[in-house]
Amino acid sequence: MDPDRRAYAVWVSEVMLQQTQVATVIDYYTRWMQKWPTLQDLASASLEEVNQLWAGLGYYSRGRRLQEGAQKVVEELGGHVPHTAETLQKLLPGVGRYTAGAIASIAFGQATGVVDGNVVRVLCRVRAIGADSGSTFVSQQLWSLAQQLVDPARPGDFNQAAMELGATVCTPQHPRCSQCPVQSVCRAHQRVEREQLVASQSLPGSPDVEECAPSAGQCQLCAPPTEPWDQTLGVANFPRKASRRPPREECSATCVLEQPRALGGARILLVQRPKSGLLAGLWEFPSVTAEPSGQCQREALLRELQSWVGPLPATHLQHFGQVVHTFSHIKLTYQVYGLALEGQIPVTTTPPGARWLTREEFHTAAVSTAMKKVFRVYEGQRPGTCKGSKRSQVSAPSTQRKPSPGQQVLDSFFRPHHPTDVSSLNSMAQ
């Protein structure tokens, strides 16, 4: 395959897989590559098309940055993707250290390590790193270790095998240690065996001096004394992460405004969000930020609706329920309203930033998952709708992938206890 096309395919898959499960990504990736098989195809697409295909995948800025990157490659870099992790990260918008390393190693064979959530988990367990894996110091150590371990002959295979190991065997909960190819050199597993032995013999526990360099004070890679070993977790004691701050809570009132008797069939009003910020550029039902309850909420929403379509009968505005949707940092409660323009003259014109869509058009438009939830509440409550009907079930594609050749001998990369001795790591190339 042409290196640039290979790099583009890796780029798309890695960006989609950020914060998103493989089972969810497969269908999106397939449709994306069918629609835009080359960088040139993506660069010439409209942002509306990109948002439309990305709708439902979450973290919507990823799609926009992908297109911006494609446009830069085509317009400024002669259509060629940079070959090294350093230049990829420097030149392409939205490409961070991990994505750059993945593209460079898989598509161009650069011997550069990668660290994603799966690799963090594998390395923290293999080396029994108990400190907060999100801290700057630990992160730097993990990247250094990944770079020391990567096979210079087959870096792409090694990096993918390490990620696959974390995704399928060394999982967050209930890891399958008996099937792990690096169990014999895993210090977390050794710690589990030692703790079990101590417990069975009723012996006092003792620190594992092998894990820490002799120095005064607390080791920066070990768990703090305030977080003792949890016998019930086993190897899942590693890695330890700082507790996340809960998402802030917000409330919004939103209305499905419908013209049931519009020319050509019933239509609903959508308006476009601002070009920056949360859900930038996507379409939604008219909404206002609101207090959790109260008459002021209805009045503010009615004014918002009238700003788009003119005078409306306030008495027809009905409250249908609520939807709670959590974004990465916001827990947003939507109060769902509906208003049907039954006896009025159909609205045929709309100001910029608004459009009337049929139900079929709505389901293929660039709208967020939250808005689809809102619409389901509306559809379930409006007169004439059969309540309790089940949505069509879509079977999730299998997440199981065939193991790469490098995955079979992954243990050879972890066997040395001295990271600087990389000569023995070349067995991967055999």
C-alpha positions in Angstrom: 0.0 0.0 0.0 1.1 3.6 -0.7 2.7 4.9 2.5 0.6 8.0 2.6 -2.6 6.0 2.2 -1.4 3.7 5.0 -0.6 6.6 7.2 -4.0 8.2 6.6 -5.8 4.9 7.5 -3.8 4.6 10.7 -4.4 8.3 11.5 -8.2 7.9 11.1 -8.4 4.8 13.2 -6.2 6.1 16.0 -8.1 9.3 16.3 -11.5 7.5 16.3 -10.2 5.1 19.0 -9.4 7.9 21.4 -11.8 7.6 24.3 -14.0 5.3 22.2 -14.3 1.5 22.2 -13.3 -0.6 19.2 -16.9 -2.1 18.8 -18.3 1.4 18.4 -15.5 2.6 16.0 -15.6 -0.2 13.5 -18.8 0.9 11.7 -17.7 4.6 11.7 -14.3 3.7 10.4 -15.7 1.6 7.6 -18.1 4.3 6.4 -15.5 7.0 6.7 -12.9 5.1 4.6 -15.6 4.3 2.0 -16.6 7.9 1.7 -13.1 9.4 1.9 -10.5 6.8 1.0 -7.7 9.3 0.5 -6.4 12.4 2.2 -7.4 14.4 -0.9 -11.0 13.1 -0.6 -11.3 14.2 3.0 -9.6 17.6 2.3 -12.2 18.4 -0.3 -15.2 17.4 1.9 -17.3 20.0 3.7 -17.3 20.3 7.5 -21.0 19.6 7.4 -20.3 16.2 5.8 -17.6 15.4 8.3 -19.9 16.3 11.3 -22.7 14.3 9.8 -20.6 11.1 9.5 -19.1 11.7 12.9 -22.4 12.2 14.6 -22.8 9.9 17.6 -19.1 9.1 17.9 -18.5 11.8 20.6 -15.6 14.2 21.1 -16.7 16.0 17.9 -13.6 18.2 17.6 -11.7 15.1 16.6 -13.4 14.9 13.2 -12.9 18.6 12.5 -9.2 18.4 13.4 -8.8 15.3 11.2 -10.1 17.3 8.2 -7.9 20.3 9.1 -4.9 18.0 9.1 -5.8 16.5 5.8 -6.2 19.9 4.3 -2.8 21.0 5.6 -1.1 17.8 4.1 -2.8 18.4 0.7 -2.3 22.2 0.5 1.0 22.7 2.3 2.9 19.4 2.4 2.5 18.3 -1.2 0.1 15.5 -0.3 2.7 13.6 1.8 2.2 12.8 5.5 5.3 13.6 7.6 7.3 10.4 8.4 8.5 11.0 11.9 6.7 11.3 15.2 8.4 14.6 15.8 7.2 16.2 12.6 3.8 14.7 12.7 3.2 16.2 16.1 4.7 19.5 15.1 2.9 20.0 11.8 -0.5 18.4 12.0 -3.4 19.9 14.1 -4.9 17.5 16.6 -2.0 15.0 16.4 -0.5 14.5 19.9 2.4 12.4 21.0 0.6 9.1 21.0 -1.1 9.5 17.6 2.1 10.7 16.1 4.0 7.7 17.5 1.4 5.3 16.2 1.4 6.7 12.7 5.2 6.9 12.5 5.8 3.3 13.8 2.9 1.5 12.0 3.0 3.3 8.7 6.6 4.4 8.3 8.5 1.9 10.5 10.0 4.5 12.8 11.3 2.9 16.0 9.3 5.1 18.4 7.3 3.9 21.4 3.7 4.7 22.1 1.8 5.0 25.4 -2.0 4.9 25.5 -4.3 3.7 28.2 -3.7 0.0 27.4 0.1 0.4 27.4 0.0 2.4 30.6 -1.7 -0.5 32.3 0.7 -3.2 30.9 3.8 -1.3 31.8 2.6 -0.3 35.3 1.8 -3.9 36.1 5.0 -5.4 34.5 7.2 -2.9 36.4 4.9 -2.6 39.5 4.5 1.1 39.2 2.0 2.1 41.9 2.2 5.9 41.8 -0.4 8.0 40.0 0.0 7.1 36.3 -1.3 10.4 35.3 1.4 12.4 37.0 4.0 14.1 34.9 6.9 12.1 36.4 5.3 8.7 36.0 4.2 9.6 32.5 7.7 10.5 31.5 9.0 7.3 32.9 6.4 5.3 31.0 7.3 7.0 27.7 11.0 6.4 28.4 10.3 2.7 29.1 8.2 2.3 25.9 11.0 3.8 23.9 13.5 1.4 25.4 11.3 -1.6 24.7 10.2 -0.9 21.1 11.7 -3.3 18.6 13.7 -1.3 16.0 13.0 -3.9 13.3 9.2 -4.2 13.8 8.1 -1.2 15.8 4.6 -1.1 14.4 4.0 -4.8 15.3 5.4 -4.3 18.7 3.3 -1.2 19.5 0.1 -2.8 18.2 0.9 -6.0 20.2 1.4 -4.1 23.4 -1.9 -2.2 22.9 -3.7 -5.5 22.1 -2.3 -7.1 25.2 -3.7 -4.4 27.4 -7.1 -4.4 25.6 -7.7 -8.2 25.6 -5.6 -9.8 28.3 -4.2 -7.2 30.8 -7.7 -5.6 31.2 -8.7 -3.1 33.9 -10.7 -5.6 35.8 -10.5 -9.3 35.8 -7.2 -9.6 33.8 -6.5 -13.0 32.3 -3.1 -13.5 33.9 -2.9 -17.2 33.1 -3.0 -16.3 29.4 -0.5 -13.5 29.6 2.7 -14.0 27.6 4.7 -11.8 30.0 3.4 -13.2 33.3 6.8 -14.7 34.2 8.4 -11.2 34.2 5.4 -9.3 35.6 6.2 -7.7 38.9 2.6 -7.1 39.8 1.9 -10.9 39.4 5.0 -11.6 41.5 3.6 -9.2 44.2 0.3 -11.1 44.2 2.0 -14.4 44.7 4.2 -13.0 47.5 1.2 -11.4 49.3 -0.7 -14.7 49.0 2.3 -16.6 50.5 2.6 -14.1 53.4 -1.1 -14.4 54.1 -1.1 -18.2 54.0 1.8 -18.4 56.4 0.6 -15.6 58.7 3.9 -13.8 58.3 4.4 -10.1 58.6 4.7 -8.3 55.3 7.9 -6.7 54.2 8.7 -4.1 51.5 10.0 -5.3 48.2 13.4 -3.6 48.1 13.9 -4.7 44.5 11.3 -2.3 43.3 12.9 0.8 44.7 16.3 2.3 44.3 17.9 2.8 47.8 17.2 6.4 48.6 15.8 8.5 51.3 12.2 9.5 51.2 9.2 8.1 49.2 9.9 6.4 45.8 8.2 8.4 43.1 7.1 5.3 41.3 5.7 3.4 44.3 2.2 3.7 45.7 2.0 6.2 48.6 1.8 4.7 52.1 -1.8 6.0 52.4 -2.8 3.5 49.7 -2.1 0.0 51.1 -2.2 -3.1 49.0 -5.7 -4.4 48.4 -5.7 -8.2 48.5 -9.0 -8.4 46.6 -7.7 -6.5 43.5 -4.6 -8.6 42.8 -2.6 -7.2 39.8 -5.4 -4.6 39.4 -3.8 -2.7 42.2 -1.8 -1.3 39.3 -2.0 1.3 37.9 -3.3 3.7 40.4 -5.0 6.8 39.2 -5.9 10.0 41.0 -9.7 10.3 41.6 -11.4 12.2 38.8 -13.3 15.4 39.6 -17.0 14.7 38.9 -18.5 16.5 35.9 -20.2 19.8 36.6 -24.0 19.7 36.4 -25.9 22.0 34.0 -29.5 22.2 32.9 -31.0 23.1 29.5 -34.5 23.4 28.2 -35.0 22.3 24.6 -38.0 22.1 22.3 -39.0 19.9 19.4 -40.9 22.3 17.2 -42.9 20.4 14.6 -45.0 21.3 11.6 -47.2 18.2 11.2 -48.9 19.4 8.0 -45.9 20.9 6.2 -45.7 20.6 2.5 -44.1 17.2 1.7 -44.7 15.8 5.2 -44.1 16.7 8.8 -40.9 18.7 9.6 -39.0 19.6 12.7 -36.8 22.6 13.3 -33.1 22.4 13.9 -30.7 25.2 14.6 -26.9 25.2 14.3 -24.6 25.5 17.3 -21.7 28.0 17.4 -18.5 27.2 15.5 -16.5 26.8 18.7 -17.1 25.2 22.1 -19.1 22.1 23.0 -20.6 20.3 20.0 -19.3 23.0 17.7 -21.1 23.3 14.4 -23.6 20.5 15.1 -27.4 20.8 14.8 -29.8 20.7 17.7 -33.4 21.6 18.7 -33.8 25.2 19.9 -32.4 25.3 23.5 -31.7 27.7 26.3 -29.6 27.3 29.4 -32.1 27.1 32.3 -32.6 26.6 36.0 -33.7 23.1 36.9 -37.4 24.1 37.1 -39.8 27.1 37.0 -41.9 29.2 34.8 -38.9 31.2 33.7 -37.7 28.2 31.9 -40.8 28.0 29.7 -40.8 31.7 29.0 -37.1 31.7 28.0 -37.6 28.8 25.7 -40.6 30.3 24.1 -38.7 33.5 23.4 -35.9 31.4 21.8 -38.4 29.6 19.6 -40.0 32.9 18.5 -36.6 34.4 17.6 -36.4 31.7 14.9 -40.0 31.4 13.6 -42.0 34.4 14.9 -45.1 34.4 17.2 -46.1 31.1 18.7 -49.0 30.0 20.9 -47.5 29.7 24.4 -50.3 27.4 25.6 -49.3 24.7 23.2 -45.8 24.3 24.7 -45.8 21.0 26.5 -43.3 19.4 28.8 -42.6 15.8 27.9 -39.9 14.7 30.3 -36.1 15.0 30.7 -32.9 13.5 29.4 -29.6 13.2 31.2 -26.5 13.1 29.0 -22.9 13.1 30.3 -20.2 14.6 28.2 -16.5 14.3 29.3 -16.8 17.2 31.8 -20.4 18.1 31.9 -23.5 16.3 33.2 -26.3 18.0 31.2 -30.0 17.5 32.0 -32.3 18.5 29.1 -35.9 19.4 30.0 -37.7 18.2 26.9 -40.6 20.3 25.5 -42.7 19.9 22.3 -44.8 22.3 20.3 -46.8 21.3 17.2 -47.9 24.0 14.8 -51.3 22.3 14.0 -53.5 25.1 12.7 -51.0 27.7 11.6 -49.8 28.5 8.1 -46.7 26.4 7.4 -43.4 28.2 7.9 -41.6 28.0 4.6 -38.6 30.3 5.2 -36.0 30.3 8.0 -33.2 32.6 9.0 -29.5 31.5 8.5 -28.5 28.8 10.9 -31.9 27.1 11.0 -33.5 24.4 8.8 -36.7 22.3 8.7 -36.0 18.6 8.3 -38.1 15.5 7.9 -37.7 12.7 10.4 -35.6 10.7 7.9 -33.4 13.7 7.3 -33.0 14.2 11.1 -31.7 10.7 11.6 -28.9 11.3 9.1 -28.1 14.9 10.0 -25.1 16.1 12.0 -26.8 15.9 15.4 -25.4 14.7 18.7 -26.4 11.6 20.6 -28.0 13.8 23.2 -30.4 15.3 20.6 -31.3 11.8 19.5 -32.2 11.0 23.1 -34.3 14.1 23.3 -36.2 13.2 20.1 -36.9 9.7 21.4 -38.6 11.2 24.5 -40.6 13.5 22.2 -41.6 10.6 19.9 -42.6 8.5 22.9 -44.9 11.1 24.4 -46.5 12.9 21.5 -50.2 12.0 20.7 -50.6 9.1 18.3 -47.3 7.5 19.1 -47.2 3.9 20.3 -45.4 4.1 23.6 -43.0 1.4 24.8 -42.0 0.3 21.3 -38.5 -1.0 21.2 -35.8 0.6 19.1 -34.3 -1.5 16.4 -31.4 -3.5 17.8 -28.0 -3.2 16.1 -25.6 -6.0 16.9 -22.1 -4.8 17.9 -19.3 -6.0 15.7 -16.9 -8.4 17.3 -13.9 -6.7 18.9 -11.7 -9.7 18.5 -8.9 -9.2 16.0 -6.4 -11.7 14.7 -3.2 -11.5 16.6 -0.3 -9.9 14.8 2.9 -11.9 14.4 4.6 -9.6 16.9 2.1 -10.4 19.6 3.2 -14.0 19.8 6.6 -13.2 21.3 5.8 -10.0 23.2 7.3 -11.5 26.3 10.8 -11.2 24.8 10.5 -7.5 25.1 9.8 -7.4 28.8 12.2 -10.1 30.0 15.3 -7.9 30.6 15.2 -6.1 34.0 17.7 -3.5 32.8 15.9 -1.3 30.2 19.2 0.0 28.8 20.1 -3.5 27.6 18.1 -3.6 24.3 20.3 -6.0 22.4 18.3 -9.0 23.5 15.1 -7.4 22.2 16.0 -8.0 18.6 14.5 -11.5 18.7 11.3 -9.9 17.5 12.9 -9.6 14.1 13.6 -13.3 13.7 
